[in-house]
């Protein structure tokens, strides 16, 4: 089976969030970048596990500049076989998805995996976009995925529970917690990653129907008000009269 | 032009999210000087009630009786948008809504922004929308420049408000494509409000010491009519079910009130809850980072405080 895993580069979870150029751009100064955790821990690892069961190949794809190669090499070190980087700045979900789909059209992939969302823009858009460009089904927020190569069974998270679905043929799936266990690359993996192919291709689309005009920060919390543990009547009063939430 | 909202009807009934998206569609239509049409797919009790929340009419596709399949839903929504001349399509940022937005954007050749949290505004030829980014640590303001737009609405962003009376229900003739995805089984917990929709949430973490101690949390939730949640370590060790886990890798929530007992407040946990309107933290460690993100704090042993809070609430709510 052949797998394509879409990986994104995101600021690390604890990174300081600040903006520059009149609050129109994310300030990358001093920010450490990582592979988007849902892409790495769940989508990539499940693809590798299924390849280990059935044979085949895992390709990772990223849209971004050469500085993203660090993240791509990590995916190769974890166990992907080869990588493709679309050499362009990722400007929107539509632009990223269009480029991934254009590559995938020629790729003969059985399953295309993404994370359920990125931890920066929290969009959940790319998976559905890629599936629609390729005219194949999309299944979101998978916490389990089994496949025999032609028929696949996916458990997807829904409000208050799960839904189990069956799909035949190629599809796109977005990965949530539970789909796989995080793998840490070992020394052998890291050494091998340096020799694995990383193909750099030109963007096929720069379409960008939505643009960020401005970023703003939420209003600062006015600070915590501590309540005497012996006086829970006071906490209830505050919740009723001050916060007005009950 | 009009605004088309998709009202979800799991198990044949509307939930709060259906009223939210309808009312939000109504407010959006007002801002754009047009009307809001609500689309319902599959069997549902009383579709016309959406008029109460601002729908000018309801389009009901009751001929489709299969499960959720993005291929089918995206085709139906696109056909209805075409027949009703809708140029803005809004879904809930729910499990199904998130699964639809990308495909809808392609079908309708539309710009797409997910998880918007305020009513869109016209700005010249562009539509301006905003959404939380970086797990709630900032907001991004977008300009959408395409004639068609696809949006998903963040949960609990606006209160569903009654503004009218029940409206007409119309059946449109549409082609139903063949299912690509077959739903084999739906397993949900009945009787409680699912976390993403809950207005009141009582959550607990490792400070509970073990699953056998959860009774006090459930009693407190019961008194409030709240949904229970937990931190990641608690779900990972199997003390509580996976679907209760809130935080970055679990469910992101935005209730009016979030009470956290025995949760230290790691940044990954905060990422899932920091948009809550009011946060109460109960922790015996004065250094717990969660206090910095809280509105109200109680620094004491949760095994003393939680039952006391429960009693105080019972007393106040009985009045």
Interface residues (C-beta under 8 A of the other chain):
Chain A: X11 X13 X14 X17 X19 X37 X38 X93 X94 X97 X119 X120 X121 X122 X123 X124 X125 X126 X127 X128 X129 X130 X131 X132 X133 X136 X137 X138 X139 X140 X141 X143 X153 X156 X157 X158 X159 X160 X161 X162 X163 X164 X165 X166 X167 X168 X169 X171 X176 X177 X178 X209 X210 X211 X212 X213 X214 X215 X216 X217 X218 X221 X224 X225 X226 X227 X229 X230 X232 X233 X235 X236 X237 X238 X239 X240 X243 X245 X246
Chain B: X10 X67 X68 X69 X70 X71 X74 X93 X94 X95 X96 X98 X99 X100 X101 X102 X103 X104 X105 X106 X107 X110 X111 X112 X113 X114 X115 X128 X131 X132 X133 X134 X135 X136 X137 X138 X139 X140 X141 X142 X143 X144 X145 X146 X180 X181 X182 X183 X184 X185 X186 X187 X188 X189 X192 X194 X195 X196 X197 X200 X224 X242 X243 X245 X248 X249 X250 X252 X256 X257 X267 X268 X271 X277 X278 X280 X281 X291 X292 X293 X294 X295 X296 X297 X298 X299 X300 X304 X305 X308 X309 X311 X312 X313 X315 X316 X317
